[in-house]
Amino acid sequence: MKRLPMLLLFLPVIRFEPGAQAQTAASYVGSAPCKSCHPAIWNRWSKTRMANVLADPKVRPEAILPDFGKPDPALTFNLGDVAFVYGGKFKQRYFRKAVDDYYPLPATWDVRNQKWRPYTHIETPTSQACDGCHSVNFDIQSKTVTEWNVGCERCHGPGSEHTRRPSRANVVNPARLDYVRANDVCIQCHSTGDSSRNPIEGRDYAWPVGFRPGMLLSEYWKFDDRRAEGPDRSYYPDGTGSGNRMQGNDFVTSVMYMRGVACFSCHDVHGTDNNADLLKSASVLCLQCHSPGSPNGPKARDVAQHTHHAPGSPGAECVGCHMPKVQPTIADVKVRSHTFRFISPATGLAAKMPDSCTACHTDKTAQWAAGELRKWPEFSPWRMFP
């Protein structure tokens, strides 16, 4: 008997509404017109990091976090040199303007550790490295934008037709796209790679030039090479991203993605009161689909039996083991992986990479963690040995 039909049963069904395709005929109008029909969503979004991550310090001086008047060997420029400031959660970066482009200045503020760090990648203009994601409708010829920051049209496509004649048929709603195109809306910026159309007029771009929501991102974007070695390597040996902003690189390899889960199944980019704009706090959110005894697991009597950590402790949170902080964003500050795979100490030892246990137990070794896991009878011993 042929097995192909059975295998097909496990593939997500791709559905795509013709009315939700990329609005190629429409033009960009900015986020302001959206407020009149969507005031509640607009007001929430306007307070998010998406809407405010990039700022002109002359317009928003409160965006500057460090004290520029305090001398520091790493600080070799003045506040007056700063044309744009970016970030504020983990780090804050500063940019100077040169003719019609922007360039990073040679120091970054480490928000968590409250100190200046030297920054050396200052030769590439932001038009090639950053601006396509931190704006709406960045034009690589004129280097102009409809608006800076992640506005409504960054995810919903150009809105001129929709503002003129509101209809679900003339705007992109990622929730109505198939799971590939829906996730592409987020992955376009939350991943590392290069434009698949490089070089463009002699320049290489680190964002998907030409992509609009509703299109297939793979036609405009390629991830960092998973087989690269040496200084160009961006992944740990098990395939988990080893750098910053690799959520998309990770997510497409996950079982979640293959089952049709979307980024917005967990996050609401319009803003919530939870960390990372999660729909609910992390463990509450995870347990909606992964409560003990459910078909999705965990296969345990309760969460405490599954985690072997006290309820309410960091080790009892789903993300502690399944989304470990193994991806450096600045110095010793790390962000979470998005493969949702538990990285066992055995894997870490064999691959010479971080593991889920010592990502939290930083004072312990992988050998110690492997020894502790061998005492947990609920888990297969085959996963616990190097």
C-alpha positions as CSV (number, residue, x, y, z in Angstrom):
1,M,0.0,0.0,0.0
2,K,1.4,3.5,-0.9
3,R,2.1,5.7,2.1
4,L,2.0,9.1,0.3
5,P,-1.7,9.8,1.1
6,M,-1.1,9.2,4.8
7,L,1.8,11.6,4.8
8,L,-0.3,14.3,3.1
9,L,-2.7,14.1,6.0
10,F,0.0,15.7,8.2
11,L,0.6,18.7,6.0
12,P,-1.2,22.0,6.9
13,V,-3.9,23.0,4.5
14,I,-3.0,26.1,2.6
15,R,-6.0,28.4,2.1
16,F,-5.7,31.8,0.4
17,E,-8.5,34.3,-0.1
18,P,-8.2,36.1,-3.5
19,G,-9.4,39.3,-1.9
20,A,-6.6,39.2,0.6
21,Q,-3.8,39.3,-1.9
22,A,-1.2,42.0,-1.9
23,Q,-2.7,45.3,-3.0
24,T,-0.3,46.1,-5.9
25,A,-2.5,48.8,-7.4
26,A,-3.0,50.8,-4.1
27,S,-0.7,53.4,-2.7
28,Y,0.5,54.2,0.8
29,V,-1.2,56.8,2.9
30,G,0.3,56.3,6.4
31,S,-1.3,55.2,9.6
32,A,-3.1,58.3,10.6
33,P,-6.2,57.6,8.4
34,C,-6.7,54.2,10.1
35,K,-7.6,55.8,13.4
36,S,-11.0,57.1,12.3
37,C,-12.4,53.6,11.8
38,H,-10.2,51.6,14.2
39,P,-9.6,54.0,17.2
40,A,-9.2,51.3,19.9
41,I,-6.7,49.3,17.9
42,W,-4.9,52.4,16.7
43,N,-4.6,53.8,20.2
44,R,-3.1,50.5,21.5
45,W,-0.7,50.3,18.6
46,S,0.5,53.9,19.0
47,K,1.9,53.0,22.4
48,T,3.9,49.9,21.3
49,R,7.6,49.6,20.5
50,M,6.6,48.9,16.9
51,A,5.2,52.4,16.6
52,N,8.0,54.1,18.6
53,V,11.2,52.2,18.3
54,L,12.8,54.8,16.0
55,A,12.8,58.5,17.1
56,D,14.2,61.8,16.3
57,P,15.7,63.1,19.6
58,K,14.9,66.7,18.6
59,V,11.2,65.8,18.4
60,R,11.2,63.2,21.2
61,P,14.1,64.0,23.6
62,E,12.6,61.7,26.2
63,A,13.5,58.8,24.0
64,I,17.2,59.2,24.9
65,L,18.0,56.8,27.8
66,P,21.6,57.4,28.9
67,D,23.2,60.6,30.2
68,F,25.3,62.0,27.4
69,G,26.8,64.5,29.8
70,K,28.6,61.7,31.8
71,P,32.0,61.0,30.4
72,D,32.7,57.4,29.2
73,P,35.7,56.1,27.1
74,A,33.3,54.3,24.7
75,L,31.2,57.5,24.1
76,T,33.0,59.3,21.3
77,F,30.2,61.5,20.0
78,N,27.8,64.1,21.3
79,L,24.0,64.1,21.6
80,G,24.0,66.8,18.9
81,D,25.5,64.2,16.4
82,V,22.4,62.0,16.8
83,A,19.9,62.3,14.1
84,F,17.9,59.1,15.0
85,V,17.8,56.9,18.0
86,Y,16.7,53.3,17.9
87,G,15.5,50.8,20.6
88,G,15.1,50.9,24.3
89,K,14.3,47.5,25.7
90,F,17.6,45.7,25.5
91,K,19.8,48.3,23.8
92,Q,19.7,51.7,22.3
93,R,21.6,52.6,19.1
94,Y,22.3,56.0,17.6
95,F,22.7,57.2,14.0
96,R,24.1,60.2,12.2
97,K,22.9,61.6,9.0
98,A,25.3,61.9,6.0
99,V,23.8,63.5,2.9
100,D,20.6,61.4,2.2
101,D,21.5,58.4,4.4
102,Y,22.0,57.4,8.0
103,Y,25.0,55.6,9.6
104,P,25.4,54.0,13.0
105,L,27.5,55.9,15.5
106,P,30.3,53.9,17.3
107,A,28.7,53.2,20.7
108,T,25.5,51.4,21.8
109,W,23.8,51.8,25.2
110,D,23.3,48.5,27.0
111,V,20.0,49.0,28.7
112,R,20.1,46.0,31.0
113,N,23.6,46.6,32.2
114,Q,23.4,50.4,32.1
115,K,26.7,50.9,30.3
116,W,28.1,52.0,26.9
117,R,29.4,49.3,24.5
118,P,31.6,50.0,21.5
119,Y,29.9,49.4,18.2
120,T,32.0,48.7,15.1
121,H,29.5,48.1,12.3
122,I,29.4,51.7,11.3
123,E,30.3,51.7,7.6
124,T,27.0,50.3,6.1
125,P,24.2,52.8,5.7
126,T,20.9,52.1,7.2
127,S,19.2,52.2,3.8
128,Q,20.8,48.9,3.1
129,A,20.7,47.3,6.5
130,C,17.7,48.6,8.4
131,D,15.4,51.1,6.9
132,G,13.2,48.7,5.0
133,C,11.9,47.2,8.2
134,H,11.8,50.3,10.4
135,S,9.6,52.3,8.1
136,V,6.6,52.0,5.8
137,N,7.3,52.1,2.0
138,F,11.0,52.9,2.0
139,D,12.1,53.8,-1.5
140,I,15.7,52.7,-2.2
141,Q,16.1,55.3,-5.0
142,S,14.9,58.4,-3.2
143,K,15.5,57.0,0.3
144,T,12.2,58.4,1.4
145,V,9.4,56.8,3.5
146,T,5.7,57.2,3.9
147,E,6.4,57.1,7.7
148,W,9.1,55.9,10.0
149,N,8.5,53.0,12.4
150,V,6.2,50.0,11.9
151,G,2.9,51.5,10.8
152,C,-0.4,49.8,9.9
153,E,0.6,49.4,6.2
154,R,3.8,47.5,7.1
155,C,1.5,44.5,7.9
156,H,-1.7,45.3,6.0
157,G,-0.3,46.6,2.7
158,P,-0.9,50.0,1.0
159,G,-4.2,51.4,2.2
160,S,-5.3,54.1,-0.3
161,E,-8.1,51.9,-1.7
162,H,-9.2,50.7,1.7
163,T,-9.5,54.3,3.1
164,R,-11.4,55.4,0.1
165,R,-13.8,52.5,0.1
166,P,-13.4,50.3,3.2
167,S,-13.8,46.6,2.4
168,R,-12.1,43.4,3.5
169,A,-11.5,42.8,-0.3
170,N,-9.1,45.7,-0.6
171,V,-6.8,45.4,2.4
172,V,-4.5,42.6,3.6
173,N,-5.5,41.0,6.8
174,P,-2.8,38.5,7.8
175,A,-5.4,36.5,9.8
176,R,-7.1,35.6,6.5
177,L,-4.0,34.5,4.7
178,D,-2.7,31.0,4.5
179,Y,-0.2,30.1,7.2
180,V,2.8,30.7,5.0
181,R,1.9,34.2,3.9
182,A,0.5,35.1,7.3
183,N,3.8,34.3,9.0
184,D,5.8,35.9,6.2
185,V,4.3,39.2,7.3
186,C,6.2,39.0,10.5
187,I,9.2,37.0,9.3
188,Q,10.0,39.7,6.7
189,C,11.7,41.6,9.5
190,H,12.0,39.2,12.4
191,S,14.7,37.1,10.7
192,T,18.3,37.5,9.4
193,G,19.2,37.0,5.8
194,D,19.6,39.0,2.6
195,S,17.4,40.2,-0.3
196,S,17.2,37.3,-2.8
197,R,17.5,40.0,-5.5
198,N,20.9,41.2,-4.4
199,P,22.7,43.0,-5.8
200,I,20.2,45.7,-6.6
201,E,21.9,48.5,-8.7
202,G,25.2,47.5,-7.2
203,R,24.1,47.4,-3.6
204,D,23.3,44.5,-1.2
205,Y,20.3,44.8,1.1
206,A,19.6,43.0,4.4
207,W,15.9,43.4,4.1
208,P,13.4,42.0,1.5
209,V,13.2,44.8,-1.0
210,G,9.9,44.8,-3.0
211,F,8.0,42.5,-0.6
212,R,4.5,43.5,0.4
213,P,2.1,41.6,2.7
214,G,0.2,38.9,0.9
215,M,3.1,38.0,-1.3
216,L,5.4,35.0,-0.8
217,L,8.4,36.2,1.1
218,S,10.6,33.4,-0.3
219,E,10.6,35.2,-3.6
220,Y,12.2,38.3,-2.1
221,W,14.2,37.0,0.9
222,K,16.6,34.2,1.8
223,F,17.7,33.3,5.3
224,D,21.3,33.2,6.4
225,D,22.9,30.0,5.1
226,R,22.3,27.2,7.5
227,R,25.3,25.3,6.1
228,A,27.8,28.2,6.5
229,E,30.9,27.7,8.6
230,G,33.4,30.0,10.2
231,P,32.6,33.7,10.9
232,D,29.6,33.5,8.5
233,R,27.9,30.9,10.6
234,S,24.6,32.1,12.1
235,Y,23.3,28.9,13.7
236,Y,24.2,26.5,16.4
237,P,25.0,22.9,15.2
238,D,21.4,21.7,16.0
239,G,20.0,24.4,13.7
240,T,18.9,26.9,16.3
241,G,19.7,30.5,15.5
242,S,22.8,31.8,17.4
243,G,22.2,35.5,16.9
244,N,19.8,38.3,17.4
245,R,16.6,38.8,15.5
246,M,16.3,35.1,14.4
247,Q,12.8,34.4,15.4
248,G,11.7,33.6,11.9
249,N,14.8,31.5,11.1
250,D,13.9,29.4,14.1
251,F,10.1,29.3,13.8
252,V,10.0,27.9,10.3
253,T,11.8,24.8,11.6
254,S,9.4,24.2,14.4
255,V,6.5,21.7,14.7
256,M,4.3,24.7,15.6
257,Y,4.9,26.3,12.2
258,M,4.4,23.0,10.3
259,R,1.0,22.6,12.1
260,G,-0.1,26.0,10.8
261,V,0.4,28.1,14.0
262,A,1.0,31.8,13.2
263,C,3.0,34.4,15.1
264,F,-0.3,36.2,16.0
265,S,-1.5,33.0,17.6
266,C,0.7,34.1,20.5
267,H,1.4,37.8,19.9
268,D,-0.7,40.9,19.2
269,V,1.4,43.6,17.6
270,H,-1.3,46.1,18.2
271,G,-0.2,46.0,21.9
272,T,-1.0,44.2,25.1
273,D,0.0,44.6,28.8
274,N,2.1,41.4,28.6
275,N,5.8,41.1,27.8
276,A,6.5,40.8,24.0
277,D,2.9,41.8,23.4
278,L,1.8,38.2,24.2
279,L,-2.0,37.6,24.1
280,K,-1.6,36.3,27.7
281,S,1.2,35.7,30.1
282,A,3.6,33.1,28.7
283,S,2.7,29.9,30.6
284,V,-1.0,30.7,30.6
285,L,-0.8,31.1,26.8
286,C,1.1,27.8,26.3
287,L,-1.1,25.8,28.6
288,Q,-4.2,26.6,26.5
289,C,-2.9,24.1,24.0
290,H,-0.4,22.1,26.0
291,S,-2.2,21.4,29.3
292,P,-1.2,18.1,31.0
293,G,-3.0,15.1,29.5
294,S,-3.8,16.9,26.2
295,P,-3.0,15.3,22.9
296,N,-0.3,17.9,22.5
297,G,1.4,17.0,25.8
298,P,3.0,17.3,28.2
299,K,2.4,13.7,29.2
300,A,2.4,14.2,32.9
301,R,0.0,14.4,35.8
302,D,0.4,18.1,36.2
303,V,2.8,20.9,35.3
304,A,5.0,20.4,38.4
305,Q,5.6,16.8,37.6
306,H,6.5,17.8,34.0
307,T,8.9,20.6,35.0
308,H,10.3,19.3,38.3
309,H,10.4,23.0,39.4
310,A,8.3,24.7,42.0
311,P,5.1,26.3,40.7
312,G,5.6,30.0,40.1
313,S,9.4,29.7,39.6
314,P,11.2,30.5,36.4
315,G,11.8,26.9,35.8
316,A,8.1,26.1,35.9
317,E,7.5,28.4,33.0
318,C,7.1,26.7,29.6
319,V,9.4,29.2,27.9
320,G,12.2,28.5,30.4
321,C,12.9,25.1,28.8
322,H,11.2,25.3,25.4
323,M,12.3,28.9,24.5
324,P,15.7,29.2,26.3
325,K,17.6,32.5,26.2
326,V,20.5,31.4,24.0
327,Q,20.6,34.2,21.4
328,P,22.9,37.2,22.3
329,T,21.5,40.6,21.5
330,I,24.2,42.6,23.3
331,A,27.0,41.5,25.5
332,D,25.6,38.9,28.0
333,V,22.0,39.8,27.3
334,K,20.2,37.1,25.4
335,V,16.8,36.6,23.9
336,R,14.7,33.5,23.5
337,S,14.9,30.9,20.7
338,H,11.7,30.2,18.7
339,T,12.2,26.5,17.7
340,F,10.2,25.5,20.8
341,R,12.5,22.5,21.1
342,F,13.9,21.6,24.5
343,I,17.7,21.7,24.0
344,S,18.9,18.9,26.3
345,P,22.2,19.0,28.1
346,A,23.2,15.9,26.0
347,T,22.6,17.9,22.8
348,G,24.5,20.9,24.2
349,L,27.5,18.7,25.2
350,A,27.6,16.9,21.9
351,A,27.2,20.1,19.8
352,K,29.2,22.4,22.0
353,M,26.3,24.8,22.3
354,P,24.0,26.2,25.1
355,D,21.3,24.1,26.5
356,S,17.9,24.8,28.1
357,C,19.0,23.9,31.6
358,T,22.2,26.0,31.9
359,A,20.6,28.9,30.2
360,C,19.0,29.5,33.5
361,H,21.3,27.6,35.9
362,T,24.3,29.7,34.7
363,D,26.4,28.6,37.7
364,K,26.1,25.0,36.7
365,T,27.6,22.8,34.0
366,A,25.9,20.7,31.3
367,Q,27.3,17.6,32.9
368,W,25.5,18.6,36.2
369,A,22.3,19.2,34.3
370,A,22.5,15.9,32.4
371,G,23.0,14.1,35.8
372,E,19.9,15.8,37.2
373,L,17.7,14.9,34.3
374,R,18.6,11.2,34.6
375,K,16.8,11.3,37.9
376,W,13.5,12.3,36.2
377,P,11.7,9.0,35.5
378,E,9.0,10.6,33.2
379,F,11.5,11.2,30.4
380,S,13.2,8.8,28.0
381,P,16.8,8.0,29.0
382,W,17.8,8.1,25.4
383,R,17.4,11.9,25.5
384,M,19.5,12.3,28.6
385,F,22.9,10.8,27.6
386,P,25.4,12.4,25.3
